[in-house]
């Protein structure tokens, strides 16, 4: 029997994709109390639901980044069932802001992040 996936799980899928992408860049996401220097913080997250996913569906997430601004960039992803390629079940994302943790203030995106987001 298939069990419908709870709405909160979609956000977990999106956050896992975002963390995997950031880890691939050498960023080490951690708890806010452990952060030093500068790094990313998600300031807005959303998800649009089109078709219900169910356990044990295998889910394919396609992650994208775009729109670098002075201190922010956008992340977004689509979710498909592996068994139904090209059929988007949900899409969501978030705005990421670059923060100086000691000042607890937004700061300019580093050039190396800007190049990854722009390219």
N, CA, C and O atoms as a printed pandas DataFrame, in Angstrom:
     atom_number atom_name residue_name chain_id  residue_number  x_coord  y_coord  z_coord
0              1         N          UNK        A               1    0.833   -1.178    0.000
1              2        CA          UNK        A               1    0.000    0.000    0.000
2              3         C          UNK        A               1    0.881    1.246    0.000
3              4         O          UNK        A               1    1.796    1.358    0.816
4              5         N          UNK        A               2    0.616    2.165   -0.893
5              6        CA          UNK        A               2    1.379    3.411   -0.959
6              7         C          UNK        A               2    0.897    4.367    0.120
7              8         O          UNK        A               2   -0.297    4.451    0.408
8              9         N          UNK        A               3    1.831    5.076    0.705
9             10        CA          UNK        A               3    1.538    6.061    1.744
10            11         C          UNK        A               3    1.888    7.434    1.187
11            12         O          UNK        A               3    3.007    7.637    0.715
12            13         N          UNK        A               4    0.955    8.380    1.231
13            14        CA          UNK        A               4    1.214    9.722    0.728
14            15         C          UNK        A               4    2.324   10.393    1.533
15            16         O          UNK        A               4    2.426   10.226    2.749
16            17         N          UNK        A               5    3.142   11.149    0.829
17            18        CA          UNK        A               5    4.244   11.870    1.457
18            19         C          UNK        A               5    3.687   13.148    2.072
19            20         O          UNK        A               5    2.957   13.893    1.418
20            21         N          UNK        A               6    4.032   13.398    3.325
21            22        CA          UNK        A               6    3.609   14.602    4.032
22            23         C          UNK        A               6    4.246   15.834    3.412
23            24         O          UNK        A               6    5.378   15.766    2.934
24            25         N          UNK        A               7    3.533   16.974    3.409
25            26        CA          UNK        A               7    4.045   18.213    2.821
26            27         C          UNK        A               7    5.420   18.599    3.350
27            28         O          UNK        A               7    6.246   19.108    2.592
28            29         N          UNK        A               8    5.679   18.371    4.620
29            30        CA          UNK        A               8    6.972   18.741    5.206
30            31         C          UNK        A               8    8.123   17.988    4.534
31            32         O          UNK        A               8    9.236   18.507    4.452
32            33         N          UNK        A               9    7.864   16.781    4.057
33            34        CA          UNK        A               9    8.915   15.986    3.425
34            35         C          UNK        A               9    9.413   16.640    2.139
35            36         O          UNK        A               9   10.594   16.522    1.813
36            37         N          UNK        A              10    8.545   17.324    1.406
37            38        CA          UNK        A              10    8.962   18.014    0.187
38            39         C          UNK        A              10   10.040   19.048    0.516
39            40         O          UNK        A              10   11.016   19.194   -0.219
40            41         N          UNK        A              11    9.852   19.760    1.627
41            42        CA          UNK        A              11   10.855   20.750    2.048
42            43         C          UNK        A              11   12.159   20.069    2.457
43            44         O          UNK        A              11   13.241   20.614    2.239
44            45         N          UNK        A              12   12.060   18.893    3.042
45            46        CA          UNK        A              12   13.281   18.132    3.371
46            47         C          UNK        A              12   14.024   17.749    2.092
47            48         O          UNK        A              12   15.248   17.852    2.027
48            49         N          UNK        A              13   13.282   17.308    1.080
49            50        CA          UNK        A              13   13.906   16.975   -0.201
50            51         C          UNK        A              13   14.622   18.198   -0.774
51            52         O          UNK        A              13   15.764   18.100   -1.225
52            53         N          UNK        A              14   13.944   19.353   -0.756
53            54        CA          UNK        A              14   14.547   20.583   -1.288
54            55         C          UNK        A              14   15.794   20.972   -0.503
55            56         O          UNK        A              14   16.806   21.352   -1.092
56            57         N          UNK        A              15   15.727   20.880    0.821
57            58        CA          UNK        A              15   16.878   21.264    1.648
58            59         C          UNK        A              15   18.033   20.288    1.449
59            60         O          UNK        A              15   19.191   20.703    1.433
60            61         N          UNK        A              16   17.739   19.012    1.298
61            62        CA          UNK        A              16   18.801   18.026    1.042
62            63         C          UNK        A              16   19.516   18.341   -0.264
63            64         O          UNK        A              16   20.743   18.278   -0.328
64            65         N          UNK        A              17   18.757   18.680   -1.308
65            66        CA          UNK        A              17   19.375   19.032   -2.598
66            67         C          UNK        A              17   20.240   20.279   -2.457
67            68         O          UNK        A              17   21.339   20.338   -3.008
68            69         N          UNK        A              18   19.749   21.276   -1.720
69            70        CA          UNK        A              18   20.495   22.520   -1.527
70            71         C          UNK        A              18   21.787   22.261   -0.738
71            72         O          UNK        A              18   22.844   22.784   -1.090
72            73         N          UNK        A              19   21.700   21.465    0.315
73            74        CA          UNK        A              19   22.884   21.139    1.120
74            75         C          UNK        A              19   23.887   20.348    0.294
75            76         O          UNK        A              19   25.087   20.611    0.369
76            77         N          UNK        A              20   23.416   19.381   -0.497
77            78        CA          UNK        A              20   24.325   18.614   -1.359
78            79         C          UNK        A              20   25.049   19.529   -2.340
79            80         O          UNK        A              20   26.250   19.377   -2.563
80            81         N          UNK        A              21   24.316   20.487   -2.931
81            82        CA          UNK        A              21   24.939   21.425   -3.879
82            83         C          UNK        A              21   25.991   22.264   -3.168
83            84         O          UNK        A              21   27.101   22.434   -3.672
84            85         N          UNK        A              22   25.640   22.791   -1.996
85            86        CA          UNK        A              22   26.585   23.630   -1.247
86            87         C          UNK        A              22   27.794   22.829   -0.787
87            88         O          UNK        A              22   28.921   23.323   -0.831
88            89         N          UNK        A              23   27.573   21.618   -0.355
89            90        CA          UNK        A              23   28.687   20.756    0.059
90            91         C          UNK        A              23   29.625   20.483   -1.110
91            92         O          UNK        A              23   30.840   20.403   -0.933
92            93         N          UNK        A              24   29.055   20.340   -2.307
93            94        CA          UNK        A              24   29.864   20.144   -3.508
94            95         C          UNK        A              24   30.757   21.333   -3.818
95            96         O          UNK        A              24   31.764   21.195   -4.512
96            97         N          UNK        A              25   30.389   22.506   -3.303
97            98        CA          UNK        A              25   31.209   23.713   -3.477
98            99         C          UNK        A              25   32.251   23.851   -2.369
99           100         O          UNK        A              25   33.084   24.757   -2.401
100          101         N          UNK        A              26   32.199   22.954   -1.399
101          102        CA          UNK        A              26   33.141   23.026   -0.288
102          103         C          UNK        A              26   32.595   23.746    0.929
103          104         O          UNK        A              26   33.307   23.912    1.920
104          105         N          UNK        A              27   31.334   24.178    0.871
105          106        CA          UNK        A              27   30.713   24.806    2.042
106          107         C          UNK        A              27   30.293   23.712    3.000
107          108         O          UNK        A              27   29.872   22.633    2.582
108          109         N          UNK        A              28   30.407   23.993    4.277
109          110        CA          UNK        A              28   30.025   23.018    5.284
110          111         C          UNK        A              28   28.855   23.566    6.092
111          112         O          UNK        A              28   29.056   24.237    7.104
112          113         N          UNK        A              29   27.631   23.281    5.647
113          114        CA          UNK        A              29   26.463   23.760    6.405
114          115         C          UNK        A              29   26.492   23.199    7.818
115          116         O          UNK        A              29   26.843   22.036    8.019
116          117         N          UNK        A              30   26.128   24.008    8.785
117          118        CA          UNK        A              30   26.112   23.563   10.178
118          119         C          UNK        A              30   25.067   24.313   10.959
119          120         O          UNK        A              30   24.323   25.125   10.409
120          121         N          UNK        A              31   25.013   24.039   12.233
121          122        CA          UNK        A              31   24.071   24.735   13.096
122          123         C          UNK        A              31   24.480   26.189   13.240
123          124         O          UNK        A              31   25.668   26.508   13.195
124          125         N          UNK        A              32   23.511   27.069   13.413
125          126        CA          UNK        A              32   23.799   28.505   13.449
126          127         C          UNK        A              32   24.794   28.854   14.540
127          128         O          UNK        A              32   25.597   29.765   14.341
128          129         N          UNK        A              33   24.785   28.185   15.671
129          130        CA          UNK        A              33   25.736   28.469   16.749
130          131         C          UNK        A              33   27.158   28.052   16.430
131          132         O          UNK        A              33   28.097   28.500   17.090
132          133         N          UNK        A              34   27.333   27.197   15.424
133          134        CA          UNK        A              34   28.667   26.710   15.053
134          135         C          UNK        A              34   29.284   27.515   13.921
135          136         O          UNK        A              34   30.456   27.313   13.606
136          137         N          UNK        A              35   28.543   28.411   13.305
137          138        CA          UNK        A              35   29.017   29.105   12.122
138          139         C          UNK        A              35   30.002   30.207   12.479
139          140         O          UNK        A              35   29.833   30.950   13.445
140          141         N          UNK        A              36   31.037   30.277   11.654
141          142        CA          UNK        A              36   32.044   31.325   11.800
142          143         C          UNK        A              36   32.323   31.891   10.421
143          144         O          UNK        A              36   32.097   31.221    9.413
144          145         N          UNK        A              37   32.814   33.126   10.370
145          146        CA          UNK        A              37   33.142   33.733    9.091
146          147         C          UNK        A              37   31.898   34.146    8.349
147          148         O          UNK        A              37   31.039   34.840    8.892
148          149         N          UNK        A              38   31.801   33.714    7.092
149          150        CA          UNK        A              38   30.668   34.051    6.237
150          151         C          UNK        A              38   30.070   32.790    5.649
151          152         O          UNK        A              38   30.727   31.753    5.560
152          153         N          UNK        A              39   28.807   32.894    5.247
153          154        CA          UNK        A              39   28.181   31.741    4.612
154          155         C          UNK        A              39   26.734   31.980    4.271
155          156         O          UNK        A              39   26.205   33.073    4.477
156          157         N          UNK        A              40   26.087   30.940    3.740
157          158        CA          UNK        A              40   24.714   31.056    3.250
158          159         C          UNK        A              40   23.670   30.825    4.337
159          160         O          UNK        A              40   23.863   30.024    5.252
160          161         N          UNK        A              41   22.557   31.551    4.212
161          162        CA          UNK        A              41   21.392   31.363    5.072
162          163         C          UNK        A              41   20.152   31.451    4.179
163          164         O          UNK        A              41   20.032   32.377    3.377
164          165         N          UNK        A              42   19.240   30.503    4.312
165          166        CA          UNK        A              42   17.996   30.538    3.553
166          167         C          UNK        A              42   17.040   31.503    4.263
167          168         O          UNK        A              42   16.757   31.344    5.451
168          169         N          UNK        A              43   16.545   32.505    3.523
169          170        CA          UNK        A              43   15.651   33.500    4.128
170          171         C          UNK        A              43   14.216   33.385    3.635
171          172         O          UNK        A              43   13.324   34.052    4.160
172          173         N          UNK        A              44   13.990   32.557    2.646
173          174        CA          UNK        A              44   12.639   32.355    2.128
174          175         C          UNK        A              44   12.612   30.977    1.478
175          176         O          UNK        A              44   13.543   30.608    0.762
176          177         N          UNK        A              45   11.555   30.220    1.724
177          178        CA          UNK        A              45   11.411   28.905    1.082
178          179         C          UNK        A              45    9.964   28.722    0.653
179          180         O          UNK        A              45    9.039   29.181    1.323
180          181         N          UNK        A              46    9.785   28.042   -0.478
181          182        CA          UNK        A              46    8.439   27.798   -0.985
182          183         C          UNK        A              46    8.395   26.456   -1.699
183          184         O          UNK        A              46    9.424   25.921   -2.110
184          185         N          UNK        A              47    7.190   25.924   -1.841
185          186        CA          UNK        A              47    6.993   24.706   -2.608
186          187         C          UNK        A              47    5.595   24.740   -3.211
187          188         O          UNK        A              47    4.613   25.024   -2.524
188          189         N          UNK        A              48    5.522   24.446   -4.499
189          190        CA          UNK        A              48    4.248   24.317   -5.202
190          191         C          UNK        A              48    4.010   22.835   -5.467
191          192         O          UNK        A              48    4.879   22.142   -5.996
192          193         N          UNK        A              49    2.831   22.359   -5.095
193          194        CA          UNK        A              49    2.492   20.951   -5.191
194          195         C          UNK        A              49    1.578   20.725   -6.391
195          196         O          UNK        A              49    0.541   21.377   -6.515
196          197         N          UNK        A              50    1.966   19.789   -7.286
197          198        CA          UNK        A              50    1.191   19.509   -8.485
198          199         C          UNK        A              50    0.583   18.112   -8.467
199          200         O          UNK        A              50   -0.572   17.922   -8.848
200          201         N          UNK        A              51    1.376   17.131   -8.018
201          202        CA          UNK        A              51    0.895   15.752   -7.901
202          203         C          UNK        A              51    1.451   15.173   -6.614
203          204         O          UNK        A              51    2.575   15.477   -6.216
204          205         N          UNK        A              52    0.655   14.339   -5.969
205          206        CA          UNK        A              52    1.063   13.745   -4.700
206          207         C          UNK        A              52    2.147   12.688   -4.928
207          208         O          UNK        A              52    1.999   11.806   -5.774
208          209         N          UNK        A              53    3.229   12.789   -4.167
209          210        CA          UNK        A              53    4.224   11.713   -4.121
210          211         C          UNK        A              53    3.790   10.722   -3.051
211          212         O          UNK        A              53    3.114   11.086   -2.089
212          213         N          UNK        A              54    4.181    9.482   -3.228
213          214        CA          UNK        A              54    3.822    8.456   -2.251
214          215         C          UNK        A              54    5.026    7.577   -1.978
215          216         O          UNK        A              54    5.837    7.318   -2.867
216          217         N          UNK        A              55    5.135    7.118   -0.729
217          218        CA          UNK        A              55    6.165    6.146   -0.386
218          219         C          UNK        A              55    5.721    4.805   -0.941
219          220         O          UNK        A              55    4.579    4.424   -0.687
220          221         N          UNK        A              56    6.510    4.083   -1.655
221          222        CA          UNK        A              56    7.948    4.194   -1.826
222          223         C          UNK        A              56    8.400    4.778   -3.172
223          224         O          UNK        A              56    9.355    4.268   -3.757
224          225         N          UNK        A              57    7.745    5.830   -3.681
225          226        CA          UNK        A              57    8.209    6.462   -4.917
226          227         C          UNK        A              57    9.688    6.807   -4.824
227          228         O          UNK        A              57   10.162    7.260   -3.782
228          229         N          UNK        A              58   10.417    6.592   -5.915
229          230        CA          UNK        A              58   11.773    7.120   -6.015
230          231         C          UNK        A              58   11.644    8.492   -6.646
231          232         O          UNK        A              58   10.988    8.650   -7.676
232          233         N          UNK        A              59   12.273    9.490   -6.026
233          234        CA          UNK        A              59   12.114   10.875   -6.449
234          235         C          UNK        A              59   13.414   11.389   -7.055
235          236         O          UNK        A              59   14.495   11.196   -6.500
236          237         N          UNK        A              60   13.289   12.047   -8.204
237          238        CA          UNK        A              60   14.422   12.694   -8.858
238          239         C          UNK        A              60   14.273   14.196   -8.657
239          240         O          UNK        A              60   13.269   14.783   -9.060
240          241         N          UNK        A              61   15.275   14.820   -8.032
241          242        CA          UNK        A              61   15.290   16.271   -7.880
242          243         C          UNK        A              61   16.291   16.848   -8.854
243          244         O          UNK        A              61   17.402   16.337   -8.995
244          245         N          UNK        A              62   15.895   17.914   -9.527
245          246        CA          UNK        A              62   16.792   18.650  -10.413
246          247         C          UNK        A              62   16.980   20.021   -9.795
247          248         O          UNK        A              62   16.031   20.795   -9.665
248          249         N          UNK        A              63   18.226   20.317   -9.411
249          250        CA          UNK        A              63   18.544   21.534   -8.659
250          251         C          UNK        A              63   19.108   22.602   -9.591
251          252         O          UNK        A              63   19.899   22.309  -10.487
252          253         N          UNK        A              64   18.685   23.847   -9.361
253          254        CA          UNK        A              64   19.146   24.979  -10.159
254          255         C          UNK        A              64   19.479   26.149   -9.239
255          256         O          UNK        A              64   18.920   26.269   -8.149
256          257         N          UNK        A              65   20.381   27.001   -9.680
257          258        CA          UNK        A              65   20.692   28.244   -8.972
258          259         C          UNK        A              65   20.707   29.372  -10.002
259          260         O          UNK        A              65   21.067   29.156  -11.160
260          261         N          UNK        A              66   20.318   30.571   -9.580
261          262        CA          UNK        A              66   20.238   31.669  -10.538
262          263         C          UNK        A              66   20.130   33.008   -9.815
263          264         O          UNK        A              66   20.108   33.079   -8.586
264          265         N          UNK        A              67   20.066   34.050  -10.609
265          266        CA          UNK        A              67   19.755   35.407  -10.180
266          267         C          UNK        A              67   20.633   35.951   -9.054
267          268         O          UNK        A              67   20.118   36.392   -8.027
268          269         N          UNK        A              68   21.953   35.924   -9.238
269          270        CA          UNK        A              68   22.772   36.529   -8.183
270          271         C          UNK        A              68   22.531   38.031   -8.094
271          272         O          UNK        A              68   22.534   38.731   -9.106
272          273         N          UNK        A              69   22.326   38.512   -6.890
273          274        CA          UNK        A              69   22.202   39.941   -6.618
274          275         C          UNK        A              69   23.407   40.325   -5.756
275          276         O          UNK        A              69   24.383   39.579   -5.690
276          277         N          UNK        A              70   23.345   41.456   -5.112
277          278        CA          UNK        A              70   24.499   41.885   -4.309
278          279         C          UNK        A              70   24.786   40.907   -3.163
279          280         O          UNK        A              70   25.937   40.530   -2.945
280          281         N          UNK        A              71   23.741   40.495   -2.429
281          282        CA          UNK        A              71   23.944   39.624   -1.266
282          283         C          UNK        A              71   23.182   38.302   -1.357
283          284         O          UNK        A              71   23.318   37.457   -0.472
284          285         N          UNK        A              72   22.384   38.108   -2.410
285          286        CA          UNK        A              72   21.508   36.930   -2.482
286          287         C          UNK        A              72   21.611   36.202   -3.815
287          288         O          UNK        A              72   22.142   36.725   -4.794
288          289         N          UNK        A              73   21.090   34.985   -3.824
289          290        CA          UNK        A              73   20.844   34.245   -5.055
290          291         C          UNK        A              73   19.669   33.309   -4.811
291          292         O          UNK        A              73   19.273   33.068   -3.671
292          293         N          UNK        A              74   19.121   32.791   -5.896
293          294        CA          UNK        A              74   17.948   31.915   -5.816
294          295         C          UNK        A              74   18.350   30.459   -6.037
295          296         O          UNK        A              74   19.211   30.159   -6.864
296          297         N          UNK        A              75   17.722   29.572   -5.296
297          298        CA          UNK        A              75   17.850   28.137   -5.533
298          299         C          UNK        A              75   16.445   27.611   -5.804
299          300         O          UNK        A              75   15.471   28.079   -5.213
300          301         N          UNK        A              76   16.352   26.642   -6.696
301          302        CA          UNK        A              76   15.062   26.025   -6.949
302          303         C          UNK        A              76   15.271   24.629   -7.500
303          304         O          UNK        A              76   16.336   24.298   -8.021
304          305         N          UNK        A              77   14.240   23.827   -7.374
305          306        CA          UNK        A              77   14.341   22.437   -7.814
306          307         C          UNK        A              77   12.973   21.940   -8.268
307          308         O          UNK        A              77   11.932   22.437   -7.839
308          309         N          UNK        A              78   13.011   20.956   -9.138
309          310        CA          UNK        A              78   11.799   20.245   -9.526
310          311         C          UNK        A              78   11.891   18.826   -8.986
311          312         O          UNK        A              78   12.981   18.283   -8.808
312          313         N          UNK        A              79   10.731   18.236   -8.729
313          314        CA          UNK        A              79   10.661   16.860   -8.229
314          315         C          UNK        A              79    9.816   16.035   -9.190
315          316         O          UNK        A              79    8.695   16.405   -9.538
316          317         N          UNK        A              80   10.384   14.907   -9.610
317          318        CA          UNK        A              80    9.685   13.975  -10.490
318          319         C          UNK        A              80    9.763   12.580   -9.880
319          320         O          UNK        A              80   10.680   12.282   -9.114
320          321         N          UNK        A              81    8.818   11.744  -10.215
321          322        CA          UNK        A              81    8.958   10.316   -9.901
322          323         C          UNK        A              81    9.935    9.735  -10.913
323          324         O          UNK        A              81    9.847   10.048  -12.100
324          325         N          UNK        A              82   10.850    8.908  -10.473
325          326        CA          UNK        A              82   11.778    8.258  -11.397
326          327         C          UNK        A              82   10.996    7.447  -12.424
327          328         O          UNK        A              82   11.397    7.364  -13.585
328          329         N          UNK        A              83    9.882    6.849  -12.003
329          330        CA          UNK        A              83    9.066    6.027  -12.896
330          331         C          UNK        A              83    8.280    6.849  -13.916
331          332         O          UNK        A              83    7.736    6.287  -14.867
332          333         N          UNK        A              84    8.212    8.172  -13.735
333          334        CA          UNK        A              84    7.485    9.041  -14.663
334          335         C          UNK        A              84    8.351   10.249  -15.016
335          336         O          UNK        A              84    8.040   11.373  -14.621
336          337         N          UNK        A              85    9.437   10.021  -15.757
337          338        CA          UNK        A              85   10.332   11.135  -16.074
338          339         C          UNK        A              85    9.609   12.240  -16.836
339          340         O          UNK        A              85    8.782   11.988  -17.712
340          341         N          UNK        A              86    9.951   13.473  -16.469
341          342        CA          UNK        A              86    9.385   14.633  -17.138
342          343         C          UNK        A              86    8.071   15.122  -16.556
343          344         O          UNK        A              86    7.601   16.200  -16.919
344          345         N          UNK        A              87    7.468   14.348  -15.658
345          346        CA          UNK        A              87    6.228   14.767  -15.008
346          347         C          UNK        A              87    6.599   15.397  -13.668
347          348         O          UNK        A              87    7.009   14.700  -12.739
348          349         N          UNK        A              88    6.454   16.706  -13.573
349          350        CA          UNK        A              88    6.847   17.409  -12.347
350          351         C          UNK        A              88    5.729   17.282  -11.321
351          352         O          UNK        A              88    4.589   17.678  -11.563
352          353         N          UNK        A              89    6.086   16.719  -10.168
353          354        CA          UNK        A              89    5.123   16.539   -9.079
354          355         C          UNK        A              89    5.105   17.739   -8.144
355          356         O          UNK        A              89    4.076   18.062   -7.550
356          357         N          UNK        A              90    6.255   18.396   -8.019
357          358        CA          UNK        A              90    6.361   19.581   -7.172
358          359         C          UNK        A              90    7.579   20.378   -7.616
359          360         O          UNK        A              90    8.505   19.844   -8.226
360          361         N          UNK        A              91    7.556   21.657   -7.299
361          362        CA          UNK        A              91    8.697   22.531   -7.578
362          363         C          UNK        A              91    8.781   23.544   -6.456
363          364         O          UNK        A              91    7.767   24.057   -5.981
364          365         N          UNK        A              92    9.991   23.820   -6.045
365          366        CA          UNK        A              92   10.148   24.778   -4.955
366          367         C          UNK        A              92   11.551   25.306   -4.914
367          368         O          UNK        A              92   12.398   24.939   -5.728
368          369         N          UNK        A              93   11.787   26.165   -3.967
369          370        CA          UNK        A              93   13.112   26.746   -3.853
370          371         C          UNK        A              93   13.213   27.684   -2.685
371          372         O          UNK        A              93   12.391   27.673   -1.769
372          373         N          UNK        A              94   14.252   28.504   -2.743
373          374        CA          UNK        A              94   14.464   29.441   -1.666
374          375         C          UNK        A              94   15.448   30.525   -2.050
375          376         O          UNK        A              94   16.282   30.354   -2.940
376          377         N          UNK        A              95   15.333   31.632   -1.365
377          378        CA          UNK        A              95   16.287   32.718   -1.505
378          379         C          UNK        A              95   17.381   32.512   -0.475
379          380         O          UNK        A              95   17.106   32.309    0.707
380          381         N          UNK        A              96   18.624   32.564   -0.931
381          382        CA          UNK        A              96   19.780   32.399   -0.054
382          383         C          UNK        A              96   20.467   33.749    0.060
383          384         O          UNK        A              96   20.716   34.415   -0.945
384          385         N          UNK        A              97   20.770   34.144    1.277
385          386        CA          UNK        A              97   21.486   35.388    1.519
386          387         C          UNK        A              97   22.854   35.048    2.101
387          388         O          UNK        A              97   22.980   34.123    2.903
388          389         N          UNK        A              98   23.869   35.793    1.697
389          390        CA          UNK        A              98   25.231   35.585    2.208
390          391         C          UNK        A              98   25.400   36.451    3.444
391          392         O          UNK        A              98   25.146   37.655    3.399
392          393         N          UNK        A              99   25.827   35.846    4.547
393          394        CA          UNK        A              99   25.848   36.526    5.842
394          395         C          UNK        A              99   27.248   36.497    6.454
395          396         O          UNK        A              99   27.968   35.503    6.356
396          397         N          UNK        A             100   27.610   37.606    7.083
397          398        CA          UNK        A             100   28.780   37.661    7.964
398          399         C          UNK        A             100   28.246   37.274    9.340
399          400         O          UNK        A             100   27.512   38.045    9.958
400          401         N          UNK        A             101   28.608   36.089    9.824
401          402        CA          UNK        A             101   28.009   35.560   11.042
402          403         C          UNK        A             101   28.377   36.358   12.283
403          404         O          UNK        A             101   27.542   36.516   13.173
404          405         N          UNK        A             102   29.600   36.866   12.368
405          406        CA          UNK        A             102   29.985   37.623   13.564
406          407         C          UNK        A             102   29.215   38.939   13.656
407          408         O          UNK        A             102   28.885   39.389   14.754
408          409         N          UNK        A             103   28.927   39.555   12.513
409          410        CA          UNK        A             103   28.163   40.809   12.492
410          411         C          UNK        A             103   26.658   40.566   12.418
411          412         O          UNK        A             103   25.863   41.479   12.641
412          413         N          UNK        A             104   26.270   39.323   12.101
413          414        CA          UNK        A             104   24.872   38.946   11.886
414          415         C          UNK        A             104   24.203   39.913   10.918
415          416         O          UNK        A             104   23.144   40.486   11.174
416          417         N          UNK        A             105   24.901   40.056    9.776
417          418        CA          UNK        A             105   24.465   41.022    8.775
418          419         C          UNK        A             105   24.788   40.488    7.379
419          420         O          UNK        A             105   25.783   39.792    7.179
420          421         N          UNK        A             106   23.926   40.830    6.419
421          422        CA          UNK        A             106   24.180   40.444    5.028
422          423         C          UNK        A             106   25.453   41.110    4.530
423          424         O          UNK        A             106   25.782   42.230    4.922
424          425         N          UNK        A             107   26.163   40.400    3.659
425          426        CA          UNK        A             107   27.381   40.932    3.061
426          427         C          UNK        A             107   27.430   40.503    1.596
427          428         O          UNK        A             107   26.722   39.580    1.192
428          429         N          UNK        A             108   28.255   41.167    0.811
429          430        CA          UNK        A             108   28.339   40.873   -0.627
430          431         C          UNK        A             108   28.681   39.410   -0.883
431          432         O          UNK        A             108   29.476   38.803   -0.165
432          433         N          UNK        A             109   28.058   38.859   -1.930
433          434        CA          UNK        A             109   28.418   37.501   -2.347
434          435         C          UNK        A             109   29.886   37.478   -2.749
435          436         O          UNK        A             109   30.337   38.376   -3.461
436          437         N          UNK        A             110   30.637   36.483   -2.315
437          438        CA          UNK        A             110   32.013   36.350   -2.785
438          439         C          UNK        A             110   32.024   36.081   -4.300
439          440         O          UNK        A             110   31.090   35.485   -4.836
440          441         N          UNK        A             111   33.066   36.518   -4.966
441          442        CA          UNK        A             111   33.176   36.329   -6.415
442          443         C          UNK        A             111   33.081   34.859   -6.810
443          444         O          UNK        A             111   32.484   34.538   -7.838
444          445         N          UNK        A             112   33.658   33.961   -6.012
445          446        CA          UNK        A             112   33.644   32.543   -6.374
446          447         C          UNK        A             112   32.221   31.967   -6.319
447          448         O          UNK        A             112   31.879   31.099   -7.122
448          449         N          UNK        A             113   31.396   32.436   -5.386
449          450        CA          UNK        A             113   29.998   31.996   -5.350
450          451         C          UNK        A             113   29.232   32.613   -6.514
451          452         O          UNK        A             113   28.445   31.935   -7.173
452          453         N          UNK        A             114   29.460   33.881   -6.762
453          454        CA          UNK        A             114   28.785   34.569   -7.870
454          455         C          UNK        A             114   29.060   33.847   -9.188
455          456         O          UNK        A             114   28.160   33.691  -10.013
456          457         N          UNK        A             115   30.310   33.407   -9.384
457          458        CA          UNK        A             115   30.650   32.713  -10.641
458          459         C          UNK        A             115   29.924   31.365  -10.740
459          460         O          UNK        A             115   29.538   30.961  -11.837
460          461         N          UNK        A             116   29.732   30.671   -9.628
461          462        CA          UNK        A             116   29.014   29.383   -9.636
462          463         C          UNK        A             116   27.528   29.584   -9.904
463          464         O          UNK        A             116   26.906   28.776  -10.594
464          465         N          UNK        A             117   26.958   30.655   -9.366
465          466        CA          UNK        A             117   25.538   30.930   -9.530
466          467         C          UNK        A             117   25.240   31.496  -10.925
467          468         O          UNK        A             117   24.186   31.229  -11.503
468          469         N          UNK        A             118   26.179   32.274  -11.449
469          470        CA          UNK        A             118   25.987   32.901  -12.761
470          471         C          UNK        A             118   26.193   31.924  -13.898
471          472         O          UNK        A             118   25.601   32.089  -14.965
472          473         N          UNK        A             119   27.014   30.918  -13.696
473          474        CA          UNK        A             119   27.409   30.034  -14.781
474          475         C          UNK        A             119   26.535   28.905  -14.963
475          476         O          UNK        A             119   26.765   28.084  -15.851
